[in-house]
Amino acid sequence: MDGALAGTGQAQPGHDPELAKRMGSAFAAMTNSTLYVRVSVPVTHQLAQVAAGRMDLHWQFDNVRSHAAGVLLVQEAGGVVTDIEGKPWELAGESYLAAAPGVHAAALEVLSAWAVG
């Protein structure tokens, strides 16, 4: 993971303060484990970069349903998509990790401490 390029979305104004704290903690953990972490929107752009092989992983703790198109791009490109607990991703889920097969398990390990909100 030392050379991995990672990304996530960001907490929106008005979100639950605990979610913002959780996202910040996960960002810090991932920053210590990867080369680079991008926090930006639109999220679908980052997921397209994962699908194209230009980024290694993207994770999200909320607003999962609105990212379905990007998640499907990653899956169709051969990426691995699960929830943050490692279970199969579902549209009604509360989180996801979309990653290249070679980094998914390591990224899941980094994010596992933040799996439960």
C-alpha positions as a Markdown table, in Angstrom:
| # | Residue | x | y | z |
|---|---|---|---|---|
| 1 | Met | 0.0 | 0.0 | 0.0 |
| 2 | Asp | 3.0 | 2.3 | 0.3 |
| 3 | Gly | 2.6 | 3.4 | -3.3 |
| 4 | Ala | -1.2 | 3.3 | -3.5 |
| 5 | Leu | -3.3 | 6.3 | -4.6 |
| 6 | Ala | -6.5 | 6.5 | -2.5 |
| 7 | Gly | -9.6 | 8.6 | -2.4 |
| 8 | Thr | -12.7 | 9.3 | -0.6 |
| 9 | Gly | -15.6 | 11.8 | -0.6 |
| 10 | Gln | -16.2 | 14.3 | 2.1 |
| 11 | Ala | -18.7 | 15.0 | 4.9 |
| 12 | Gln | -21.2 | 17.5 | 3.8 |
| 13 | Pro | -22.2 | 20.5 | 5.9 |
| 14 | Gly | -24.9 | 19.5 | 8.3 |
| 15 | His | -23.8 | 15.9 | 8.5 |
| 16 | Asp | -23.7 | 14.1 | 11.9 |
| 17 | Pro | -20.6 | 15.3 | 13.7 |
| 18 | Glu | -19.8 | 11.7 | 14.5 |
| 19 | Leu | -19.7 | 10.8 | 10.8 |
| 20 | Ala | -17.3 | 13.7 | 10.1 |
| 21 | Lys | -15.1 | 12.5 | 13.0 |
| 22 | Arg | -15.2 | 8.9 | 11.6 |
| 23 | Met | -14.3 | 10.1 | 8.1 |
| 24 | Gly | -11.4 | 12.2 | 9.5 |
| 25 | Ser | -10.0 | 9.3 | 11.5 |
| 26 | Ala | -10.2 | 7.0 | 8.5 |
| 27 | Phe | -8.5 | 9.6 | 6.3 |
| 28 | Ala | -5.7 | 9.9 | 8.8 |
| 29 | Ala | -5.3 | 6.1 | 9.0 |
| 30 | Met | -5.2 | 5.8 | 5.2 |
| 31 | Thr | -2.8 | 8.8 | 4.9 |
| 32 | Asn | -0.4 | 6.9 | 7.1 |
| 33 | Ser | -0.7 | 3.7 | 4.9 |
| 34 | Thr | -0.7 | 5.1 | 1.3 |
| 35 | Leu | 1.3 | 7.4 | -0.9 |
| 36 | Tyr | -1.5 | 9.8 | -1.4 |
| 37 | Val | -5.2 | 10.3 | -0.4 |
| 38 | Arg | -7.5 | 12.6 | -2.4 |
| 39 | Val | -10.6 | 13.9 | -0.7 |
| 40 | Ser | -12.9 | 15.5 | -3.3 |
| 41 | Val | -16.1 | 15.4 | -5.2 |
| 42 | Pro | -17.6 | 14.3 | -7.5 |
| 43 | Val | -17.0 | 10.8 | -6.2 |
| 44 | Thr | -17.9 | 9.2 | -9.5 |
| 45 | His | -14.9 | 10.8 | -11.0 |
| 46 | Gln | -12.6 | 9.1 | -8.4 |
| 47 | Leu | -14.4 | 5.8 | -9.0 |
| 48 | Ala | -13.8 | 6.1 | -12.8 |
| 49 | Gln | -10.1 | 6.7 | -12.0 |
| 50 | Val | -10.1 | 3.4 | -10.0 |
| 51 | Ala | -11.8 | 1.6 | -12.8 |
| 52 | Ala | -9.2 | 3.0 | -15.3 |
| 53 | Gly | -6.3 | 2.0 | -13.1 |
| 54 | Arg | -5.2 | 5.6 | -12.4 |
| 55 | Met | -6.1 | 5.3 | -8.7 |
| 56 | Asp | -5.9 | 2.2 | -6.5 |
| 57 | Leu | -8.9 | 2.6 | -4.2 |
| 58 | His | -11.8 | 4.6 | -3.0 |
| 59 | Trp | -13.9 | 4.3 | 0.1 |
| 60 | Gln | -17.1 | 5.9 | 1.3 |
| 61 | Phe | -19.1 | 5.8 | 4.6 |
| 62 | Asp | -22.3 | 7.5 | 3.5 |
| 63 | Asn | -24.5 | 8.5 | 0.5 |
| 64 | Val | -23.6 | 5.1 | -1.0 |
| 65 | Arg | -26.6 | 4.8 | -3.3 |
| 66 | Ser | -25.7 | 7.9 | -5.3 |
| 67 | His | -22.4 | 6.3 | -6.2 |
| 68 | Ala | -23.8 | 3.2 | -7.8 |
| 69 | Ala | -22.8 | 4.0 | -11.4 |
| 70 | Gly | -19.1 | 4.5 | -10.3 |
| 71 | Val | -19.1 | 1.4 | -8.2 |
| 72 | Leu | -20.4 | -0.6 | -11.2 |
| 73 | Leu | -17.6 | 0.8 | -13.3 |
| 74 | Val | -15.0 | -0.5 | -10.9 |
| 75 | Gln | -16.7 | -3.9 | -10.7 |
| 76 | Glu | -16.9 | -4.1 | -14.5 |
| 77 | Ala | -13.2 | -3.2 | -14.8 |
| 78 | Gly | -12.3 | -6.1 | -12.5 |
| 79 | Gly | -12.0 | -4.2 | -9.3 |
| 80 | Val | -13.2 | -5.6 | -5.9 |
| 81 | Val | -16.1 | -3.9 | -4.2 |
| 82 | Thr | -17.2 | -4.7 | -0.7 |
| 83 | Asp | -18.6 | -2.9 | 2.3 |
| 84 | Ile | -16.1 | -1.6 | 4.8 |
| 85 | Glu | -16.6 | -4.8 | 6.8 |
| 86 | Gly | -15.6 | -6.9 | 3.8 |
| 87 | Lys | -19.1 | -8.2 | 3.0 |
| 88 | Pro | -20.5 | -8.1 | -0.5 |
| 89 | Trp | -21.5 | -4.6 | -1.5 |
| 90 | Glu | -25.2 | -3.8 | -1.7 |
| 91 | Leu | -26.9 | -0.8 | -3.0 |
| 92 | Ala | -28.7 | -0.3 | 0.3 |
| 93 | Gly | -25.5 | -0.6 | 2.3 |
| 94 | Glu | -23.9 | 2.1 | 4.4 |
| 95 | Ser | -20.3 | 1.9 | 3.1 |
| 96 | Tyr | -18.1 | 0.6 | 0.4 |
| 97 | Leu | -14.5 | 0.0 | -0.5 |
| 98 | Ala | -13.8 | -0.1 | -4.3 |
| 99 | Ala | -10.2 | -1.1 | -5.0 |
| 100 | Ala | -7.8 | -2.9 | -7.3 |
| 101 | Pro | -7.6 | -6.6 | -6.5 |
| 102 | Gly | -4.0 | -6.3 | -5.3 |
| 103 | Val | -4.7 | -3.6 | -2.6 |
| 104 | His | -8.3 | -4.4 | -1.5 |
| 105 | Ala | -7.4 | -6.6 | 1.4 |
| 106 | Ala | -4.7 | -4.3 | 2.8 |
| 107 | Ala | -7.0 | -1.3 | 2.4 |
| 108 | Leu | -9.8 | -3.1 | 4.1 |
| 109 | Glu | -7.5 | -3.9 | 7.0 |
| 110 | Val | -6.7 | -0.1 | 7.4 |
| 111 | Leu | -10.4 | 0.9 | 7.3 |
| 112 | Ser | -11.7 | -2.0 | 9.4 |
| 113 | Ala | -11.3 | 0.1 | 12.6 |
| 114 | Trp | -13.8 | 2.6 | 11.2 |
| 115 | Ala | -16.3 | 0.0 | 9.9 |
| 116 | Val | -18.9 | 0.6 | 12.6 |
| 117 | Gly | -20.2 | 4.1 | 12.9 |
